[in-house]
């Protein structure tokens, strides 16, 4: 009698071992990649905040004749009732209006409403501080009362 051997394929034990090895490898790679993804999201959010600061400096340059030339003033940006940004400034409202006009460029408006990093996701107030005596502009982002930007993280010379 001839015995028929039909041993083609993998056994269940072999498949389970391969799946377990793949799960361990994916876990190790995922643990290495996730910090890079988070730092990339944070860098994108810092870039958006930097663009808001740059637009504010450009607005000051445009409206310098109606703005203070000494001391300091702050443009406060908060979410508005119609999901638009509201720019206010006690000392230089024309500069704040111009900054809002410049920031409302489509590429910036769309992305600025969607901070993606864990650090900046809950931002509800942004302050652009002009220190005219020291020719310095800095940006501070807040979630409630807690500042989310580190000291001098987003600053520039006038």
N, CA, C and O of each residue as an XYZ file, in Angstrom:
632
protein
N       0.822     -1.174      0.000
C       0.000      0.000      0.000
C       0.871      1.244      0.000
O       1.912      1.337      0.650
N       0.386      2.156     -0.748
C       1.101      3.406     -0.886
C       0.482      4.455      0.039
O      -0.719      4.718     -0.021
N       1.312      5.045      0.890
C       0.823      6.061      1.817
C       0.882      7.422      1.135
O       1.896      7.786      0.540
N      -0.190      8.151      1.226
C      -0.273      9.467      0.610
C       0.147     10.542      1.605
O      -0.423     10.653      2.691
N       1.130     11.320      1.232
C       1.643     12.363      2.123
C       1.171     13.717      1.601
O       1.525     14.116      0.491
N       0.389     14.409      2.385
C      -0.170     15.704      1.976
C       0.226     16.754      3.018
O      -0.640     17.362      3.647
N       1.527     16.963      3.199
C       2.020     17.868      4.229
C       2.351     19.251      3.682
O       3.322     19.870      4.117
N       1.580     19.729      2.764
C       1.831     21.061      2.228
C       1.152     22.100      3.113
O       0.022     21.900      3.558
N       1.862     23.236      3.371
C       1.282     24.308      4.167
C       1.925     24.402      5.537
O       2.904     23.718      5.835
N       1.343     25.280      6.377
C       1.887     25.540      7.701
C       0.917     25.019      8.749
O      -0.294     24.969      8.529
N       1.456     24.641      9.865
C       0.585     24.199     10.961
C       0.101     25.431     11.730
O       0.649     26.524     11.586
N      -0.903     25.238     12.522
C      -1.470     26.329     13.319
C      -0.435     26.883     14.300
O      -0.377     28.093     14.515
N       0.358     26.038     14.878
C       1.389     26.472     15.825
C       2.405     27.371     15.128
O       2.805     28.394     15.684
N       2.827     27.007     13.926
C       3.782     27.828     13.178
C       3.201     29.207     12.875
O       3.904     30.210     12.998
N       1.944     29.272     12.486
C       1.298     30.554     12.192
C       1.204     31.430     13.444
O       1.441     32.636     13.373
N       0.865     30.842     14.572
C       0.755     31.607     15.815
C       2.125     32.156     16.222
O       2.214     33.290     16.694
N       3.176     31.383     16.050
C       4.526     31.850     16.380
C       4.925     33.028     15.489
O       5.485     34.007     15.981
N       4.647     32.945     14.200
C       4.970     34.040     13.272
C       4.188     35.298     13.634
O       4.747     36.394     13.616
N       2.920     35.160     13.959
C       2.095     36.320     14.333
C       2.620     36.948     15.622
O       2.649     38.173     15.741
N       3.031     36.134     16.581
C       3.574     36.655     17.838
C       4.871     37.422     17.589
O       5.073     38.493     18.161
N       5.747     36.891     16.746
C       6.998     37.579     16.422
C       6.707     38.904     15.729
O       7.349     39.909     16.033
N       5.751     38.924     14.806
C       5.388     40.168     14.103
C       4.819     41.200     15.081
O       5.113     42.389     14.966
N       4.014     40.754     16.035
C       3.439     41.679     17.017
C       4.535     42.318     17.864
O       4.478     43.515     18.147
N       5.520     41.542     18.268
C       6.630     42.089     19.055
C       7.412     43.103     18.229
O       7.761     44.168     18.738
N       7.692     42.795     16.972
C       8.434     43.717     16.106
C       7.658     45.006     15.870
O       8.241     46.089     15.924
N       6.355     44.915     15.609
C       5.536     46.116     15.404
C       5.510     46.961     16.677
O       5.568     48.189     16.604
N       5.425     46.327     17.821
C       5.445     47.067     19.091
C       6.743     47.805     19.307
O       6.744     48.943     19.776
N       7.848     47.170     18.968
C       9.153     47.819     19.133
C       9.314     48.989     18.170
O       9.797     50.051     18.564
N       8.916     48.807     16.917
C       9.038     49.875     15.927
C       8.090     51.023     16.267
O       8.466     52.190     16.156
N       6.870     50.704     16.677
C       5.902     51.740     17.042
C       6.384     52.596     18.187
O       6.197     53.813     18.180
N       7.004     51.970     19.173
C       7.515     52.721     20.325
C       8.635     53.674     19.918
O       8.841     54.701     20.565
N       9.356     53.342     18.857
C      10.444     54.204     18.394
C       9.917     55.340     17.499
O      10.505     56.421     17.478
N       8.828     55.114     16.768
C       8.334     56.075     15.779
C       7.412     57.123     16.402
O       7.421     58.272     15.962
N       6.630     56.769     17.395
C       5.638     57.680     17.965
C       6.249     58.987     18.481
O       5.667     60.043     18.232
N       7.383     58.981     19.182
C       7.963     60.265     19.608
C       8.321     61.175     18.424
O       8.188     62.394     18.525
N       8.764     60.604     17.327
C       9.080     61.412     16.150
C       7.819     62.032     15.548
O       7.847     63.172     15.086
N       6.738     61.301     15.553
C       5.470     61.830     15.041
C       5.015     62.995     15.908
O       4.597     64.028     15.386
N       5.091     62.840     17.235
C       4.678     63.921     18.134
C       5.560     65.157     17.976
O       5.051     66.278     17.994
N       6.867     64.975     17.821
C       7.743     66.144     17.658
C       7.493     66.834     16.319
O       7.638     68.052     16.218
N       7.124     66.079     15.302
C       6.789     66.678     14.007
C       5.515     67.509     14.106
O       5.442     68.604     13.547
N       4.515     66.999     14.809
C       3.267     67.756     14.993
C       3.530     69.044     15.770
O       2.988     70.098     15.438
N       4.359     68.954     16.799
C       4.673     70.149     17.593
C       5.418     71.179     16.751
O       5.156     72.377     16.853
N       6.346     70.710     15.918
C       7.097     71.628     15.055
C       6.156     72.325     14.075
O       6.338     73.506     13.781
N       5.158     71.613     13.568
C       4.180     72.217     12.660
C       3.373     73.292     13.393
O       3.126     74.366     12.844
N       2.968     73.008     14.612
C       2.205     73.985     15.386
C       3.043     75.220     15.715
O       2.538     76.341     15.665
N       4.308     75.024     16.050
C       5.203     76.160     16.306
C       5.369     76.988     15.034
O       5.464     78.214     15.099
N       5.403     76.331     13.891
C       5.518     77.039     12.614
C       4.274     77.892     12.365
O       4.386     79.017     11.879
N       3.101     77.372     12.691
C       1.856     78.140     12.539
C       1.880     79.360     13.457
O       1.543     80.467     13.038
N       2.279     79.151     14.709
C       2.365     80.279     15.649
C       3.392     81.298     15.184
O       3.183     82.502     15.328
N       4.483     80.829     14.637
C       5.510     81.733     14.108
C       4.967     82.538     12.931
O       5.291     83.716     12.776
N       4.145     81.906     12.108
C       3.533     82.622     10.976
C       2.571     83.700     11.476
O       2.486     84.776     10.885
N       1.853     83.421     12.553
C       0.966     84.436     13.144
C       1.796     85.607     13.658
O       1.420     86.767     13.489
N       2.920     85.297     14.283
C       3.806     86.357     14.771
C       4.371     87.173     13.604
O       4.426     88.401     13.675
N       4.782     86.505     12.550
C       5.323     87.204     11.380
C       4.273     88.111     10.752
O       4.577     89.232     10.345
N       3.035     87.624     10.675
C       1.952     88.449     10.143
C       1.712     89.666     11.028
O       1.408     90.748     10.526
N       1.845     89.498     12.331
C       1.668     90.623     13.247
C       2.771     91.664     13.075
O       2.508     92.865     13.133
N       4.000     91.208     12.863
C       5.112     92.137     12.617
C       4.897     92.872     11.301
O       5.151     94.073     11.210
N       4.431     92.158     10.284
C       4.141     92.796      8.995
C       3.021     93.822      9.151
O       3.063     94.886      8.533
N       2.024     93.507      9.971
C       0.929     94.455     10.216
C       1.450     95.698     10.925
O       1.031     96.812     10.610
N       2.356     95.521     11.876
C       2.945     96.673     12.557
C       3.721     97.540     11.565
O       3.636     98.767     11.612
N       4.467     96.911     10.681
C       5.221     97.658      9.669
C       4.284     98.428      8.749
O       4.584     99.543      8.323
N       3.155     97.817      8.454
C       2.172     98.460      7.557
C       1.470     99.641      8.233
O       1.183    100.648      7.585
N       1.199     99.519      9.519
C       0.424    100.538     10.238
C       1.260    101.283     11.276
O       0.717    101.758     12.274
N       2.571    101.392     11.058
C       3.462    101.978     12.047
C       3.106    103.428     12.375
O       3.356    103.878     13.493
N       2.527    104.173     11.424
C       2.196    105.573     11.694
C       1.073    105.724     12.709
O       0.977    106.763     13.363
N       0.213    104.704     12.857
C      -0.876    104.806     13.830
C      -0.623    103.963     15.074
O      -1.506    103.824     15.921
N       0.578    103.400     15.188
C       0.909    102.543     16.331
C       1.888    103.261     17.251
O       2.564    104.202     16.836
N       1.960    102.819     18.485
C       2.953    103.399     19.399
C       4.374    103.140     18.885
O       4.617    102.164     18.175
N       5.296    104.013     19.246
C       6.690    103.830     18.831
C       7.607    103.531     20.016
O       8.769    103.173     19.823
N       7.098    103.673     21.230
C       7.868    103.332     22.428
C       6.983    102.514     23.366
O       5.765    102.452     23.198
N       7.605    101.904     24.334
C       6.848    101.099     25.295
C       6.557     99.719     24.729
O       7.369     99.144     24.004
N       5.397     99.204     25.067
C       5.006     97.896     24.552
C       3.498     97.834     24.387
O       2.757     98.584     25.022
N       3.061     96.935     23.530
C       1.637     96.660     23.407
C       1.471     95.197     23.030
O       2.398     94.549     22.546
N       0.258     94.694     23.265
C      -0.013     93.267     23.070
C      -1.248     93.088     22.206
O      -2.286     93.703     22.452
N      -1.128     92.241     21.193
C      -2.283     91.826     20.394
C      -2.754     90.494     20.978
O      -1.986     89.536     21.060
N      -4.013     90.446     21.379
C      -4.582     89.235     21.960
C      -5.489     88.590     20.919
O      -6.380     89.239     20.370
N      -5.257     87.317     20.657
C      -6.035     86.574     19.670
C      -6.805     85.498     20.414
O      -6.217     84.635     21.066
N      -8.141     85.557     20.310
C      -9.005     84.561     20.952
C     -10.042     84.071     19.950
O     -10.405     84.808     19.033
N     -10.523     82.844     20.106
C     -11.553     82.351     19.188
C     -12.807     83.204     19.289
O     -13.254     83.544     20.385
N     -13.366     83.543     18.142
C     -14.563     84.364     18.104
C     -15.827     83.528     18.091
O     -15.766     82.303     17.994
N     -16.983     84.191     18.190
C     -18.255     83.465     18.232
C     -18.580     82.746     16.924
O     -19.299     81.747     16.929
N     -18.056     83.245     15.810
C     -18.355     82.613     14.527
C     -17.204     81.729     14.072
O     -17.002     81.527     12.874
N     -16.452     81.203     15.027
C     -15.299     80.328     14.773
C     -14.212     81.034     13.970
O     -13.427     80.389     13.276
N     -14.169     82.365     14.067
C     -13.084     83.129     13.458
C     -12.228     83.711     14.573
O     -12.682     83.870     15.706
N     -10.996     84.022     14.236
C     -10.122     84.615     15.240
C     -10.532     86.056     15.484
O     -10.908     86.763     14.549
N     -10.462     86.494     16.728
C     -10.743     87.881     17.088
C      -9.447     88.477     17.628
O      -8.882     87.985     18.605
N      -8.994     89.525     16.990
C      -7.748     90.201     17.354
C      -8.098     91.494     18.065
O      -8.827     92.326     17.524
N      -7.581     91.669     19.277
C      -7.841     92.899     20.018
C      -6.526     93.462     20.558
O      -5.603     92.725     20.905
N      -6.477     94.787     20.613
C      -5.311     95.463     21.164
C      -5.754     96.848     21.620
O      -6.274     97.632     20.826
N      -5.547     97.143     22.895
C      -5.981     98.426     23.440
C      -5.210     99.595     22.842
O      -5.786    100.658     22.610
N      -3.912     99.415     22.587
C      -3.064    100.519     22.158
C      -2.916    100.653     20.647
O      -2.559    101.725     20.157
N      -3.180     99.596     19.911
C      -2.943     99.631     18.458
C      -3.932     98.716     17.741
O      -3.542     97.715     17.141
N      -5.210     99.069     17.810
C      -6.237     98.222     17.196
C      -6.073     98.137     15.676
O      -6.397     97.110     15.080
N      -5.574     99.204     15.042
C      -5.363     99.142     13.585
C      -4.323     98.087     13.230
O      -4.449     97.409     12.210
N      -3.310     97.946     14.052
C      -2.304     96.902     13.832
C      -2.950     95.533     14.009
O      -2.689     94.617     13.229
N      -3.788     95.391     15.024
C      -4.469     94.113     15.259
C      -5.394     93.769     14.099
O      -5.460     92.612     13.684
N      -6.111     94.765     13.569
C      -7.000     94.520     12.426
C      -6.207     94.096     11.192
O      -6.614     93.192     10.464
N      -5.081     94.752     10.965
C      -4.236     94.403      9.824
C      -3.655     92.995     10.003
O      -3.564     92.231      9.042
N      -3.265     92.659     11.231
C      -2.740     91.318     11.499
C      -3.810     90.271     11.233
O      -3.524     89.219     10.663
N      -5.039     90.553     11.643
C      -6.128     89.611     11.376
C      -6.347     89.459      9.879
O      -6.604     88.357      9.395
N      -6.245     90.562      9.146
C      -6.392     90.509      7.691
C      -5.289     89.647      7.072
O      -5.561     88.823      6.199
N      -4.061     89.834      7.517
C      -2.942     89.072      6.958
C      -3.011     87.591      7.325
O      -2.663     86.734      6.513
N      -3.453     87.290      8.531
C      -3.514     85.892      8.975
C      -4.695     85.169      8.334
O      -4.727     83.938      8.325
N      -5.646     85.895      7.809
C      -6.802     85.225      7.224
C      -6.521     84.661      5.840
O      -7.447     84.270      5.129
N      -5.246     84.615      5.453
C      -4.890     83.924      4.218
C      -5.320     82.470      4.351
O      -5.137     81.874      5.413
N      -5.886     81.888      3.302
C      -6.469     80.537      3.417
C      -5.516     79.479      3.953
O      -5.929     78.637      4.750
N      -4.266     79.496      3.543
C      -3.349     78.442      3.993
C      -3.076     78.519      5.480
O      -2.797     77.501      6.114
N      -3.152     79.713      6.044
C      -2.878     79.863      7.466
C      -4.147     79.675      8.294
O      -4.108     79.050      9.354
N      -5.267     80.208      7.820
C      -6.508     80.111      8.571
C      -6.907     78.658      8.772
O      -7.282     78.260      9.875
N      -6.828     77.868      7.714
C      -7.225     76.471      7.819
C      -6.367     75.726      8.823
O      -6.888     74.989      9.659
N      -5.079     75.908      8.752
C      -4.205     75.141      9.631
C      -4.182     75.702     11.048
O      -3.984     74.949     12.002
N      -4.383     77.015     11.204
C      -4.269     77.589     12.538
C      -5.428     77.173     13.432
O      -5.322     77.273     14.654
N      -6.520     76.715     12.859
C      -7.645     76.266     13.661
C      -7.485     74.809     14.071
O      -8.302     74.281     14.825
N      -6.453     74.169     13.586
C      -6.280     72.747     13.842
C      -4.891     72.457     14.377
O      -4.083     71.813     13.707
N      -4.613     72.926     15.572
C      -3.345     72.561     16.183
C      -3.387     71.065     16.456
O      -4.352     70.557     17.029
N      -2.354     70.373     16.050
C      -2.421     68.913     16.105
C      -1.591     68.288     17.220
O      -1.834     67.136     17.582
N      -0.627     69.002     17.770
C       0.195     68.392     18.810
C      -0.542     68.403     20.145
O      -1.444     69.212     20.364
N      -0.152     67.510     21.016
C      -0.772     67.437     22.333
C      -0.515     68.709     23.132
O      -1.343     69.103     23.954
N       0.623     69.353     22.897
C       0.986     70.553     23.649
C       0.065     71.723     23.294
O      -0.402     72.434     24.184
N      -0.198     71.926     22.006
C      -0.920     73.119     21.559
C      -2.390     72.871     21.215
O      -3.075     73.805     20.797
N      -2.884     71.677     21.372
C      -4.248     71.354     20.950
C      -5.317     72.195     21.648
O      -6.317     72.552     21.025
N      -5.124     72.516     22.922
C      -6.159     73.219     23.675
C      -5.978     74.723     23.761
O      -6.561     75.353     24.644
N      -5.198     75.315     22.884
C      -4.934     76.757     22.952
C      -6.230     77.542     22.794
O      -6.997     77.319     21.858
N      -6.463     78.471     23.734
C      -7.646     79.323     23.631
C      -7.304     80.811     23.638
O      -8.195     81.657     23.550
N      -6.004     81.132     23.742
C      -5.591     82.537     23.665
C      -4.143     82.605     23.214
O      -3.289     81.853     23.684
N      -3.884     83.529     22.285
C      -2.532     83.779     21.805
C      -2.254     85.263     22.001
O      -3.074     86.110     21.648
N      -1.091     85.567     22.565
C      -0.691     86.967     22.742
C       0.589     87.219     21.959
O       1.567     86.484     22.093
N       0.570     88.269     21.136
C       1.767     88.716     20.438
C       2.191     90.007     21.128
O       1.501     91.023     21.048
N       3.343     89.953     21.812
C       3.807     91.075     22.633
C       4.905     91.829     21.879
O       5.943     91.263     21.535
N       4.651     93.124     21.628
C       5.629     94.008     20.984
C       6.330     94.798     22.068
O       5.702     95.614     22.743
N       7.622     94.571     22.246
C       8.455     95.353     23.171
C       9.271     96.311     22.299
O      10.352     95.963     21.824
N       8.745     97.511     22.097
C       9.344     98.458     21.159
C      10.656     99.033     21.677
O      11.538     99.370     20.887
N      10.794     99.148     22.978
C      12.032     99.695     23.539
C      13.221     98.769     23.283
O      14.342     99.239     23.085
N      12.984     97.464     23.287
C      14.049     96.486     23.038
C      13.990     95.905     21.618
O      14.760     95.005     21.280
N      13.079     96.420     20.796
C      12.905     95.962     19.411
C      12.730     94.443     19.339
O      13.405     93.762     18.566
N      11.802     93.924     20.168
C      11.588     92.480     20.242
C      10.094     92.174     20.197
O       9.277     92.894     20.771
N       9.760     91.093     19.505
C       8.380     90.620     19.440
C       8.381     89.166     19.889
O       9.183     88.363     19.413
N       7.482     88.832     20.804
C       7.391     87.439     21.253
C       5.938     86.998     21.240
O       5.024     87.813     21.360
N       5.743     85.707     21.093
C       4.400     85.145     21.045
C       4.238     84.176     22.207
O       5.129     83.378     22.499
N       3.083     84.260     22.867
C       2.772     83.383     23.992
C       1.398     82.761     23.739
O       0.433     83.468     23.451
N       1.318     81.430     23.847
C       0.062     80.716     23.657
C      -0.393     80.161     24.998
O       0.413     79.640     25.769
N      -1.701     80.275     25.275
C      -2.241     79.865     26.567
C      -3.405     78.892     26.401
O      -4.204     78.989     25.469
N      -3.466     77.961     27.334
C      -4.651     77.116     27.507
C      -5.155     77.438     28.901
O      -4.586     77.000     29.900
N      -6.229     78.208     28.953
C      -6.673     78.736     30.238
C      -5.647     79.743     30.728
O      -5.335     80.705     30.026
N      -5.121     79.530     31.926
C      -4.094     80.423     32.482
C      -2.684     79.868     32.293
O      -1.704     80.542     32.613
N      -2.577     78.656     31.782
C      -1.272     78.008     31.642
C      -0.635     78.342     30.295
O      -1.233     78.134     29.239
N       0.596     78.864     30.354
C       1.308     79.196     29.122
C       1.853     77.919     28.498
O       2.474     77.101     29.178
N       1.617     77.753     27.196
C       2.039     76.550     26.488
C       3.339     76.745     25.710
O       3.943     75.764     25.275
N       3.777     77.982     25.529
C       5.039     78.219     24.827
C       6.127     78.438     25.857
O       5.898     79.044     26.904
N       7.301     77.943     25.552
C       8.429     78.148     26.454
C       8.992     79.560     26.253
O       8.793     80.170     25.202
N       9.680     80.061     27.246
C      10.215     81.417     27.198
C      11.079     81.616     25.962
O      11.984     80.824     25.698
N      10.810     82.645     25.226
C      11.541     83.021     24.020
C      11.548     81.927     22.945
O      12.428     81.907     22.084
N      10.573     81.025     22.996
C      10.512     79.976     21.977
C      10.155     80.568     20.622
O      10.709     80.180     19.594
N       9.227     81.506     20.637
C       8.801     82.151     19.400
C       8.989     83.643     19.586
O       8.084     84.338     20.049
N      10.149     84.128     19.228
C      10.437     85.549     19.351
C      11.273     86.000     18.170
O      11.926     85.201     17.498
N      11.236     87.303     17.938
C      11.976     87.859     16.807
C      12.347     89.293     17.129
O      11.798     89.907     18.043
N      13.285     89.809     16.362
C      13.660     91.219     16.465
C      12.788     92.020     15.518
O      12.396     91.542     14.453
N      12.490     93.243     15.922
C      11.746     94.153     15.042
C      12.659     94.770     14.022
O      12.212     95.564     13.194
